[in-house]
Amino acid sequence: MRKHAYLIMAHGSYEQLGFLISLLDHEKNDIFLHIDKKSSFSKLDQQILQEKVKKSQLIFVPRVAVYWGGYSQIEAEMSLFRTASQHGDYCFYHLLSGIDLPLQSQETIHSFFEQHLDKVFLTMMTLEGDKENIDRLKYYHLFGRLTPRTFPGVFGKAFFKIYRKTEVVIQKLLRIDRLKRDNLTPIKAAQWGSFPQDIIKLVVASEKQIEQTFQHSFIPDEVFIPHLLHQKGLLGRLYDDSLSYNRKEDFQGNLRYINWWDGNPYTWTDKVEDSNTLDEARMLGYLFSRKFNVLSSPKLKAKVLEWTASGNT
């Protein structure tokens, strides 16, 4: 029996997380969960989540304190990749956030991936229109915990911009260019994706190289896997290599329907138009979506239960 590993990164919203876990509970799935070390997570929280699985194994991986934009995001992913790859053999590893939900039944999802066993599912993203996309690879970001989210409000964001500009200007004067020195290719993809076993084993085997290359990069979680695939000549295995510009008409190759055009990203609600939009996404072949808040959208929660019920397509 080919099994799947679901790898979930979460930092709260445990009722929402419990709903996600219950939808993934299947004899062909094991579920690996990373909880941000900065988040409060009690033994009771763990017990409640554990009770959501009847058919799968739920494995809690070593926790990392995650700071947006820093290398700690890769460390958390590596904790999931490493633990899952050591635990067993899986045909696919699906990286999800705790506020994702499936849009299809597990039978439909398994059947789809059985037909694409050698493919890599990432949403490749454009580098155009934002100089930071290049600078975050070209120049070092020396203080990984310092990001636009470190200090709240407009003043915090303004301070980060000033700091980052200063950091880049100094490195320009010193003629630092990591693109040339480390042979880095400006390329990025959405963090979330689905990967066959050989790709995950490659990522885990390359952990030291990844750390050396990206530990002082800004938002490196969007670049380390695409860069590794490019370096190893594996981009030809992408299920879809079209670039996403975060527009509604763009196809998202990771098969996660994420609404960037109405929000950052948009949180689905109980509005009929949201339900209809997600249903259309299902018809287009999307398997997952984010982001959800099941506490504030009980009607949509019921709809997701209907879509993901065994036998539904």
C-alpha positions as CSV (number, residue, x, y, z in Angstrom):
1,M,0.0,0.0,0.0
2,R,1.5,3.4,-1.0
3,K,1.2,5.8,1.9
4,H,1.3,9.5,2.0
5,A,2.9,11.8,4.6
6,Y,1.2,15.0,5.5
7,L,3.6,17.6,7.0
8,I,1.8,20.4,8.9
9,M,3.3,23.6,10.2
10,A,1.1,25.3,12.8
11,H,1.4,28.0,15.4
12,G,-2.0,28.1,17.1
13,S,-5.7,27.9,16.1
14,Y,-5.8,24.3,17.5
15,E,-9.6,23.8,16.9
16,Q,-9.0,24.6,13.2
17,L,-5.9,22.4,13.2
18,G,-7.9,19.5,14.8
19,F,-10.4,19.8,11.9
20,L,-7.7,19.6,9.3
21,I,-6.2,16.6,11.0
22,S,-9.6,14.8,11.2
23,L,-10.0,15.3,7.4
24,L,-6.5,13.8,6.7
25,D,-7.1,10.8,9.0
26,H,-6.9,7.8,6.6
27,E,-5.2,4.4,6.6
28,K,-3.0,5.5,3.7
29,N,-1.8,8.7,5.6
30,D,0.5,9.5,8.4
31,I,0.5,13.0,9.8
32,F,3.6,14.9,11.0
33,L,3.0,18.0,13.0
34,H,5.3,20.9,13.8
35,I,4.1,23.4,16.4
36,D,6.0,26.7,16.6
37,K,8.1,26.6,19.7
38,K,7.0,30.2,20.5
39,S,3.4,29.1,20.7
40,S,1.7,27.9,23.9
41,F,1.0,24.1,23.4
42,S,0.0,22.1,26.4
43,K,-0.3,18.4,27.0
44,L,-4.0,18.8,26.9
45,D,-3.7,20.5,23.4
46,Q,-1.6,17.5,22.3
47,Q,-4.1,15.0,23.7
48,I,-7.1,16.7,22.0
49,L,-5.2,16.7,18.6
50,Q,-4.2,13.0,19.1
51,E,-7.8,12.1,19.6
52,K,-8.6,13.4,16.1
53,V,-6.9,10.4,14.4
54,K,-8.3,6.9,14.3
55,K,-6.6,5.4,11.2
56,S,-3.4,7.5,10.8
57,Q,-0.4,8.0,13.0
58,L,0.0,11.5,14.3
59,I,3.7,12.3,15.0
60,F,4.8,15.5,16.8
61,V,8.2,16.5,15.4
62,P,10.9,18.5,17.3
63,R,9.8,22.1,17.6
64,V,11.7,25.2,16.3
65,A,11.0,28.8,17.2
66,V,9.9,30.1,13.9
67,Y,10.5,33.7,12.8
68,W,8.9,34.8,9.6
69,G,11.4,35.6,6.9
70,G,14.3,33.9,8.7
71,Y,16.2,30.6,8.3
72,S,14.1,29.2,11.2
73,Q,11.3,28.6,8.7
74,I,13.6,26.2,6.8
75,E,14.6,24.6,10.1
76,A,11.0,23.8,10.9
77,E,10.4,22.3,7.5
78,M,13.6,20.3,7.9
79,S,12.3,18.9,11.2
80,L,9.3,17.7,9.3
81,F,11.1,16.3,6.3
82,R,13.8,14.6,8.4
83,T,11.3,13.0,10.9
84,A,9.0,11.8,8.1
85,S,11.8,10.4,5.9
86,Q,13.2,8.5,8.9
87,H,9.8,7.2,10.0
88,G,8.8,5.3,6.9
89,D,8.5,5.1,3.1
90,Y,5.9,7.5,1.6
91,C,5.1,8.0,-2.1
92,F,4.4,11.7,-1.5
93,Y,5.1,14.3,1.2
94,H,2.5,17.1,1.4
95,L,3.6,20.3,3.2
96,L,0.6,22.2,4.5
97,S,0.0,25.1,6.9
98,G,-2.3,24.6,9.9
99,I,-4.9,26.8,8.2
100,D,-5.1,24.8,5.0
101,L,-7.9,22.3,4.3
102,P,-8.4,19.7,1.6
103,L,-11.0,20.3,-1.1
104,Q,-11.3,16.7,-2.2
105,S,-11.7,13.3,-0.6
106,Q,-8.5,11.4,0.4
107,E,-9.5,8.8,-2.2
108,T,-9.5,11.4,-5.0
109,I,-6.2,12.9,-3.8
110,H,-4.5,9.5,-3.6
111,S,-5.8,8.5,-7.0
112,F,-4.5,11.7,-8.5
113,F,-1.0,11.3,-7.1
114,E,-0.9,7.7,-8.2
115,Q,-1.1,9.0,-11.7
116,H,1.8,11.5,-11.2
117,L,4.3,9.6,-9.1
118,D,7.4,11.3,-10.5
119,K,6.1,14.9,-10.5
120,V,6.9,17.8,-8.2
121,F,4.1,20.1,-7.2
122,L,5.2,23.7,-6.6
123,T,3.8,27.1,-7.6
124,M,6.6,28.8,-9.4
125,M,6.5,32.6,-8.8
126,T,7.7,35.6,-10.7
127,L,10.7,37.6,-9.6
128,E,9.6,40.6,-11.6
129,G,8.6,43.9,-10.1
130,D,10.2,43.6,-6.7
131,K,13.9,44.3,-6.3
132,E,13.9,42.6,-2.9
133,N,13.3,39.3,-4.7
134,I,16.9,39.6,-6.1
135,D,18.5,41.4,-3.2
136,R,17.4,38.7,-0.7
137,L,19.6,36.3,-2.6
138,K,22.3,38.7,-3.7
139,Y,23.1,40.1,-0.3
140,Y,23.3,38.7,3.2
141,H,20.5,39.3,5.8
142,L,22.6,39.2,9.0
143,F,19.9,39.3,11.6
144,G,17.4,36.6,10.7
145,R,15.0,37.5,13.5
146,L,14.7,41.1,12.3
147,T,11.9,41.3,9.7
148,P,8.9,43.6,8.9
149,R,6.9,41.6,11.5
150,T,9.5,42.0,14.3
151,F,8.0,45.3,15.5
152,P,4.2,45.8,15.0
153,G,2.7,48.7,13.0
154,V,3.9,51.1,10.3
155,F,6.9,52.3,12.4
156,G,8.2,48.7,12.7
157,K,7.9,48.2,8.9
158,A,9.6,51.6,8.2
159,F,12.4,50.7,10.6
160,F,13.0,47.4,8.8
161,K,13.0,49.1,5.4
162,I,15.7,51.5,6.6
163,Y,17.7,48.7,8.2
164,R,17.5,46.5,5.1
165,K,18.4,49.4,2.8
166,T,21.5,50.1,4.9
167,E,22.4,46.4,5.0
168,V,22.3,46.3,1.2
169,V,24.1,49.6,0.6
170,I,27.0,48.5,2.8
171,Q,27.3,45.2,1.0
172,K,27.2,46.9,-2.4
173,L,30.2,49.1,-1.2
174,L,32.0,45.9,-0.2
175,R,31.2,44.4,-3.7
176,I,29.4,41.4,-2.2
177,D,27.4,39.5,-4.8
178,R,26.3,36.1,-3.6
179,L,24.7,35.3,-6.9
180,K,28.1,35.2,-8.5
181,R,30.1,33.9,-5.5
182,D,27.7,31.0,-4.5
183,N,26.4,30.5,-8.1
184,L,22.8,31.2,-6.9
185,T,20.0,31.3,-9.5
186,P,17.2,33.9,-8.8
187,I,14.2,31.6,-8.6
188,K,11.4,31.1,-6.2
189,A,8.2,29.2,-5.5
190,A,5.5,29.2,-2.9
191,Q,6.6,27.5,0.3
192,W,3.8,24.9,0.2
193,G,4.1,21.9,-2.1
194,S,3.9,18.1,-2.6
195,F,7.0,16.1,-3.2
196,P,7.8,12.5,-4.1
197,Q,10.1,10.5,-1.8
198,D,13.3,10.9,-3.8
199,I,13.0,14.7,-3.7
200,I,12.5,14.7,0.1
201,K,15.5,12.4,0.5
202,L,17.6,14.8,-1.6
203,V,16.5,17.8,0.5
204,V,17.4,16.0,3.7
205,A,20.7,14.8,2.3
206,S,21.5,18.4,1.3
207,E,20.7,20.0,4.6
208,K,24.2,21.1,5.4
209,Q,24.6,22.7,2.0
210,I,21.2,24.4,2.3
211,E,22.2,25.8,5.7
212,Q,25.5,27.1,4.4
213,T,23.8,28.8,1.5
214,F,20.7,30.2,3.0
215,Q,21.1,30.7,6.7
216,H,21.7,34.4,6.2
217,S,19.1,35.0,3.4
218,F,15.8,36.8,3.7
219,I,12.7,34.7,3.2
220,P,14.7,31.7,2.2
221,D,11.9,29.2,2.5
222,E,10.6,30.3,-1.0
223,V,14.0,29.7,-2.7
224,F,15.9,26.7,-1.2
225,I,13.9,23.9,-2.8
226,P,13.5,25.6,-6.3
227,H,17.3,26.3,-6.2
228,L,18.1,22.7,-5.3
229,L,15.9,21.4,-8.1
230,H,17.5,23.8,-10.5
231,Q,21.0,22.8,-9.4
232,K,20.3,19.1,-9.8
233,G,18.5,19.5,-13.2
234,L,15.2,18.5,-11.8
235,L,12.9,21.4,-12.7
236,G,11.7,19.3,-15.7
237,R,9.7,17.2,-13.2
238,L,7.4,20.1,-12.2
239,Y,3.8,19.2,-12.8
240,D,3.3,22.8,-14.0
241,D,6.1,25.3,-14.5
242,S,4.1,28.3,-15.4
243,L,4.8,31.4,-13.3
244,S,2.2,32.8,-10.9
245,Y,1.8,36.5,-10.6
246,N,-0.8,36.1,-7.8
247,R,-3.6,36.8,-10.2
248,K,-6.9,34.9,-10.3
249,E,-6.2,33.6,-13.8
250,D,-2.8,32.1,-12.9
251,F,-2.7,28.3,-12.3
252,Q,-1.1,27.4,-9.0
253,G,1.0,24.3,-9.6
254,N,1.1,23.2,-6.0
255,L,-2.6,22.5,-6.4
256,R,-3.3,24.8,-3.4
257,Y,-5.9,27.4,-4.2
258,I,-4.7,30.5,-2.4
259,N,-6.5,33.8,-3.0
260,W,-3.8,36.5,-3.1
261,W,-5.9,38.9,-5.2
262,D,-8.5,39.7,-2.5
263,G,-6.2,39.5,0.6
264,N,-2.7,38.6,1.9
265,P,-4.0,35.9,1.5
266,Y,-7.7,36.1,1.7
267,T,-9.6,34.2,4.4
268,W,-12.6,32.3,3.1
269,T,-15.9,33.1,4.7
270,D,-19.5,31.8,4.8
271,K,-20.5,34.0,1.8
272,V,-22.1,32.0,-1.0
273,E,-19.6,33.5,-3.5
274,D,-16.7,32.1,-1.5
275,S,-18.2,28.6,-1.5
276,N,-18.9,28.9,-5.2
277,T,-15.4,30.1,-5.9
278,L,-13.9,27.1,-4.0
279,D,-16.2,24.7,-5.8
280,E,-15.0,26.1,-9.1
281,A,-11.4,25.6,-7.9
282,R,-12.2,22.0,-7.2
283,M,-13.5,21.6,-10.7
284,L,-10.2,23.1,-12.0
285,G,-8.3,20.3,-10.2
286,Y,-7.2,22.0,-7.0
287,L,-6.8,19.6,-4.1
288,F,-6.2,22.0,-1.1
289,S,-6.8,25.6,-0.2
290,R,-6.1,28.2,2.4
291,K,-6.8,30.1,4.5
292,F,-9.8,29.0,6.6
293,N,-11.3,29.9,9.9
294,V,-13.8,27.2,10.7
295,L,-14.9,28.9,14.0
296,S,-16.2,31.9,12.1
297,S,-17.5,30.0,9.0
298,P,-19.6,27.0,10.1
299,K,-21.4,26.9,6.7
300,L,-18.2,26.6,4.8
301,K,-16.9,24.0,7.3
302,A,-20.0,21.9,6.5
303,K,-19.4,22.4,2.8
304,V,-15.8,21.2,3.2
305,L,-17.0,18.1,5.0
306,E,-19.3,17.4,2.1
307,W,-16.6,17.9,-0.5
308,T,-14.1,15.7,1.4
309,A,-16.5,12.9,2.3
310,S,-15.4,9.4,1.1
311,G,-16.5,8.7,-2.5
312,N,-17.1,12.4,-3.4
313,T,-15.2,14.0,-6.2
